[in-house]
Amino acid sequence: MIFDKDGTLIDSLKIWPELIRHRVEILQRKLNFTPEIGLLIERVMGLKENGLITLRSVIVIGTREQTAAAVNAVLYLYLGLPWDIGLAAILEAFAEADVEMGLAAQALPVAGTLEMLFALRKAGIALAVATNDSLLRTKALLKEAGMDIFISAYACRDEVREGKPAPDLFLLACERLGLEPKECLAVGDSLLDVKMGNAGGAGLTVGVLTGASTVEELNGHADIILKRVSEIHPA
């Protein structure tokens, strides 16, 4: 069984508002821009005025580098920063925000996930994670969340040519589990996760409603739609 990370195993929609604010505060200290520009940066990352995250925004379905590029477009347009200087400052701020906030605060499991993973492993089901995040960060977060002991294999964005919805991550996870794609389930909160599994020949694709996509978006693409991963049980 191959899981996405953010929004599927990790309750990222609860974590990201604080993380975005940390990132903006650090960038503001570095670059001394106005509060109005700070709000623009929050919006472009995906934080709405009501404090909630916009589904399918860049922080939800993009990579860290894609999120940094979106922020850099704001700095380029409004501050006139050279692209390379702005991007370096943003990635540095993102790293500092991780330290300030702490990985433990970013490793909040979706309710019932640990119990679900335990039950699956106890039943002898091999588990992997396929994510658009980096391998180093993924392993660190899942260790903080107490999930690493259940995961047999990882497939991360910095290990493949194409990220989701291309099948590369899914196929790499299958390979590392020693299984054929048709023997694996692809489980994720995003339409990108489901499309990845379909493109890779997954035996079954499972969409969950704890992250990026709605029932309407997943209908017709996912074989099964669940409220959350904790609804998965060994046969």
C-alpha positions as CSV (number, residue, x, y, z in Angstrom):
1,M,0.0,0.0,0.0
2,I,1.5,3.3,-1.1
3,F,0.4,6.5,0.8
4,D,0.9,10.2,0.0
5,K,2.2,12.2,3.0
6,D,0.7,15.7,3.3
7,G,-3.0,15.7,3.8
8,T,-3.2,12.0,3.8
9,L,-1.0,10.8,6.7
10,I,-0.1,14.2,8.1
11,D,-2.8,16.7,8.9
12,S,-1.2,19.5,6.9
13,L,-4.2,21.7,6.5
14,K,-4.0,22.3,10.3
15,I,-0.2,22.9,10.2
16,W,0.3,25.1,7.1
17,P,-1.4,28.3,8.3
18,E,1.2,28.7,11.1
19,L,4.0,27.6,8.9
20,I,3.1,30.2,6.2
21,R,3.0,32.9,8.8
22,H,6.4,31.9,10.2
23,R,7.8,32.1,6.7
24,V,6.4,35.5,6.0
25,E,7.6,36.9,9.3
26,I,11.2,35.7,8.6
27,L,11.1,37.1,5.1
28,Q,9.8,40.4,6.4
29,R,12.7,40.6,8.9
30,K,15.2,39.8,6.1
31,L,13.8,42.1,3.4
32,N,11.8,44.7,5.3
33,F,8.8,44.8,3.0
34,T,5.4,46.3,3.9
35,P,2.5,44.4,5.6
36,E,0.6,44.6,2.3
37,I,3.3,42.6,0.5
38,G,3.3,40.1,3.4
39,L,-0.4,39.5,2.9
40,L,0.2,39.0,-0.8
41,I,2.9,36.4,0.0
42,E,0.5,34.6,2.4
43,R,-2.2,34.5,-0.3
44,V,0.1,33.2,-3.1
45,M,1.2,30.4,-0.8
46,G,-2.4,29.5,-0.1
47,L,-3.4,31.1,3.1
48,K,-6.9,32.8,2.9
49,E,-8.1,35.8,4.8
50,N,-10.1,33.5,7.1
51,G,-7.0,31.7,8.1
52,L,-7.8,28.5,6.1
53,I,-5.8,27.0,3.3
54,T,-6.9,27.2,-0.3
55,L,-7.3,23.7,-1.6
56,R,-5.0,22.9,-4.6
57,S,-2.9,26.0,-3.9
58,V,0.8,25.7,-4.4
59,I,1.6,24.8,-0.8
60,V,-0.9,21.9,-1.0
61,I,0.0,20.3,-4.3
62,G,3.3,21.9,-5.2
63,T,6.9,21.2,-4.1
64,R,8.9,23.4,-1.8
65,E,10.7,24.8,-4.8
66,Q,7.5,25.6,-6.6
67,T,6.1,27.4,-3.5
68,A,9.4,29.4,-3.3
69,A,9.1,30.3,-7.0
70,A,5.5,31.6,-6.4
71,V,6.7,33.8,-3.5
72,N,9.6,34.9,-5.6
73,A,7.3,36.2,-8.3
74,V,5.8,38.6,-5.7
75,L,9.2,39.8,-4.6
76,Y,10.3,40.2,-8.1
77,L,7.3,42.3,-9.1
78,Y,6.9,44.4,-6.0
79,L,10.5,44.7,-4.7
80,G,12.4,44.3,-8.0
81,L,14.7,41.7,-6.4
82,P,16.8,39.8,-8.9
83,W,15.4,36.4,-9.3
84,D,18.4,34.5,-8.0
85,I,18.8,36.7,-4.9
86,G,15.1,36.5,-4.0
87,L,14.9,32.7,-4.4
88,A,17.9,32.2,-2.2
89,A,16.4,34.4,0.5
90,I,13.1,32.6,0.3
91,L,14.5,29.1,0.6
92,E,16.7,30.3,3.5
93,A,13.6,31.7,5.2
94,F,11.7,28.4,4.6
95,A,14.5,26.5,6.3
96,E,14.6,28.9,9.2
97,A,10.8,28.6,9.6
98,D,11.2,24.9,9.9
99,V,13.7,25.4,12.8
100,E,11.6,28.1,14.5
101,M,8.4,26.1,14.3
102,G,10.1,22.8,14.9
103,L,9.5,19.6,12.9
104,A,7.4,18.1,15.8
105,A,4.8,20.8,15.3
106,Q,4.6,19.9,11.6
107,A,4.2,16.2,12.2
108,L,0.6,16.0,13.3
109,P,-1.0,12.7,12.2
110,V,-4.5,12.7,10.7
111,A,-6.7,11.2,13.4
112,G,-6.5,7.5,13.7
113,T,-3.6,7.2,11.3
114,L,-1.1,5.6,13.7
115,E,-3.6,2.9,14.7
116,M,-4.4,2.2,11.0
117,L,-0.7,1.8,10.1
118,F,-0.1,-0.5,13.1
119,A,-3.0,-2.7,12.1
120,L,-1.9,-2.9,8.4
121,R,1.7,-3.8,9.4
122,K,0.5,-6.3,11.9
123,A,-1.5,-7.9,9.1
124,G,1.7,-8.2,7.0
125,I,0.9,-5.5,4.5
126,A,3.9,-3.7,3.1
127,L,3.7,0.1,3.4
128,A,5.4,2.9,1.5
129,V,5.2,6.7,1.1
130,A,5.3,8.5,-2.2
131,T,5.4,12.3,-1.9
132,N,6.4,15.4,-3.7
133,D,8.5,16.4,-0.7
134,S,12.2,15.6,-0.3
135,L,13.5,12.3,1.1
136,L,15.3,13.9,4.0
137,R,12.4,16.0,5.1
138,T,9.9,13.2,4.6
139,K,11.9,10.8,6.8
140,A,12.4,13.4,9.5
141,L,8.7,14.3,9.6
142,L,7.5,10.8,9.7
143,K,9.9,9.9,12.4
144,E,8.6,12.9,14.5
145,A,5.1,11.6,13.8
146,G,5.9,8.1,15.0
147,M,5.1,6.6,11.6
148,D,8.6,5.7,10.4
149,I,8.5,2.4,12.2
150,F,5.6,1.2,9.9
151,I,7.1,2.4,6.6
152,S,9.2,0.0,4.5
153,A,10.0,2.2,1.5
154,Y,10.0,5.9,0.4
155,A,9.8,7.5,-3.0
156,C,10.4,11.2,-3.0
157,R,10.4,14.1,-5.4
158,D,14.2,14.5,-5.4
159,E,14.6,10.9,-6.5
160,V,12.6,10.9,-9.7
161,R,12.5,12.8,-13.0
162,E,8.8,13.7,-12.8
163,G,6.6,14.4,-9.8
164,K,2.9,13.7,-9.4
165,P,0.7,13.1,-11.4
166,A,3.4,11.3,-13.5
167,P,3.7,7.6,-12.3
168,D,7.4,7.9,-11.4
169,L,6.9,8.1,-7.6
170,F,4.4,5.3,-7.5
171,L,6.5,3.0,-9.7
172,L,9.6,3.7,-7.6
173,A,7.7,2.9,-4.4
174,C,6.5,-0.4,-6.0
175,E,10.0,-1.3,-7.0
176,R,11.3,-0.6,-3.5
177,L,8.5,-2.7,-2.0
178,G,9.4,-5.5,-4.4
179,L,5.8,-5.5,-5.7
180,E,4.1,-5.2,-9.1
181,P,2.0,-2.0,-9.5
182,K,-1.2,-4.1,-9.8
183,E,-0.4,-5.5,-6.4
184,C,-0.4,-2.0,-4.8
185,L,-3.0,0.5,-3.7
186,A,-2.3,4.2,-4.2
187,V,-3.8,6.3,-1.4
188,G,-3.9,10.1,-1.4
189,D,-5.9,13.3,-0.7
190,S,-5.2,14.9,-4.0
191,L,-6.4,14.3,-7.5
192,L,-2.7,14.2,-8.4
193,D,-2.2,11.2,-6.1
194,V,-5.1,9.3,-7.8
195,K,-3.9,10.2,-11.3
196,M,-0.4,9.0,-10.4
197,G,-1.8,5.7,-9.2
198,N,-3.9,5.3,-12.3
199,A,-1.0,6.2,-14.6
200,G,1.2,3.7,-12.8
201,G,-1.3,0.8,-13.1
202,A,-2.2,0.6,-9.4
203,G,-4.5,-2.3,-8.5
204,L,-6.8,0.3,-6.7
205,T,-6.7,4.0,-6.2
206,V,-8.1,5.5,-2.9
207,G,-8.9,9.1,-2.4
208,V,-9.3,10.6,1.1
209,L,-11.0,13.9,2.0
210,T,-8.5,15.3,4.5
211,G,-6.5,17.5,2.1
212,A,-6.4,18.9,-1.4
213,S,-9.4,17.5,-3.2
214,T,-13.2,17.3,-2.8
215,V,-15.5,14.4,-3.5
216,E,-16.6,16.1,-6.7
217,E,-13.0,16.3,-7.9
218,L,-12.2,12.7,-7.0
219,N,-15.3,11.2,-8.4
220,G,-14.7,9.3,-11.7
221,H,-11.0,9.1,-10.9
222,A,-10.6,7.3,-7.6
223,D,-11.9,3.7,-7.3
224,I,-12.8,4.4,-3.6
225,I,-13.3,7.6,-1.7
226,L,-13.0,7.7,2.1
227,K,-13.3,10.4,4.7
228,R,-9.8,9.6,6.0
229,V,-7.1,6.9,5.9
230,S,-8.2,5.5,9.3
231,E,-11.2,4.0,7.5
232,I,-8.7,1.5,5.8
233,H,-8.6,-1.8,7.6
234,P,-6.8,-5.1,6.8
235,A,-9.1,-7.7,5.3
